Amino acid sequence: MNEFQKGELKRILNDIVDRASEIGLKMTPIGPEVKSIDEATQDLRMLAEDAFNRIIALLEEPPELRGPSPSGTKNLTWG
């Protein structure tokens, strides 16, 4: 995995944390929208599925679409 992919993976994981925090806020009485445990669980499952799909897509990208190579040369998407 190159540095570009590592950065994308970190961004995906940060998105998970941010969204999970939003879901948690919605479950509290002070949140903008109170959800049941079942609704929150379903939201988290959808979040996990989305993250899984994004990670798989990142890992399956052809090398020419993966961002800058470790040697610092440019490729088709960044050139």
Legacy VTK file of the C-alpha trace (Angstrom):
# vtk DataFile Version 3.0
C-alpha trace
ASCII
DATASET POLYDATA
POINTS 79 float
0.000 0.000 0.000
1.499 3.352 -1.006
1.299 6.661 0.870
-1.695 7.853 -1.169
-3.652 4.702 -0.272
-2.677 5.026 3.383
-3.951 8.610 3.366
-7.228 7.534 1.759
-7.650 4.719 4.288
-7.052 7.160 7.141
-9.672 9.516 5.645
-12.188 6.647 5.388
-11.595 5.672 9.017
-11.936 9.287 10.151
-15.248 9.449 8.266
-16.395 6.408 10.257
-15.529 8.085 13.556
-17.242 11.339 12.545
-20.415 9.575 11.403
-20.512 7.320 14.470
-20.297 10.436 16.643
-23.246 11.957 14.773
-25.253 8.762 15.262
-24.398 8.773 18.986
-25.589 12.358 19.347
-28.903 11.462 17.737
-29.468 8.843 20.421
-29.183 11.298 23.305
-32.110 13.421 24.491
-30.138 16.599 23.722
-29.420 15.546 20.140
-31.333 16.962 17.190
-33.083 13.656 16.534
-33.574 10.854 19.059
-33.137 7.378 17.573
-33.832 3.959 18.971
-31.002 1.490 19.518
-32.236 -0.518 16.512
-32.184 2.552 14.246
-28.717 3.517 15.441
-27.472 -0.050 14.951
-28.836 -0.060 11.402
-27.116 3.286 10.725
-23.820 1.866 11.996
-24.225 -1.258 9.839
-24.780 0.907 6.754
-21.746 2.980 7.734
-19.601 -0.150 8.099
-20.796 -1.500 4.741
-19.990 1.807 3.040
-16.532 1.878 4.641
-15.901 -1.729 3.591
-16.875 -0.967 -0.010
-14.683 2.144 -0.084
-11.680 0.240 1.305
-12.128 -2.616 -1.191
-12.416 -0.111 -4.060
-9.235 1.595 -2.869
-7.341 -1.691 -2.736
-8.636 -2.841 -6.138
-7.772 0.362 -8.033
-5.398 -0.181 -10.930
-1.891 1.130 -10.169
-2.279 4.044 -12.583
-5.213 5.404 -10.528
-3.634 5.121 -7.086
-2.085 8.530 -6.787
1.579 9.457 -6.745
4.003 6.570 -6.792
6.445 6.168 -3.910
9.249 7.416 -6.177
7.440 10.734 -6.531
6.754 10.443 -10.256
3.380 11.495 -11.590
0.863 9.131 -13.115
-2.212 9.412 -15.311
-4.588 10.778 -12.678
-2.231 13.361 -11.229
-0.235 14.265 -14.331
LINES 1 80
79 0 1 2 3 4 5 6 7 8 9 10 11 12 13 14 15 16 17 18 19 20 21 22 23 24 25 26 27 28 29 30 31 32 33 34 35 36 37 38 39 40 41 42 43 44 45 46 47 48 49 50 51 52 53 54 55 56 57 58 59 60 61 62 63 64 65 66 67 68 69 70 71 72 73 74 75 76 77 78
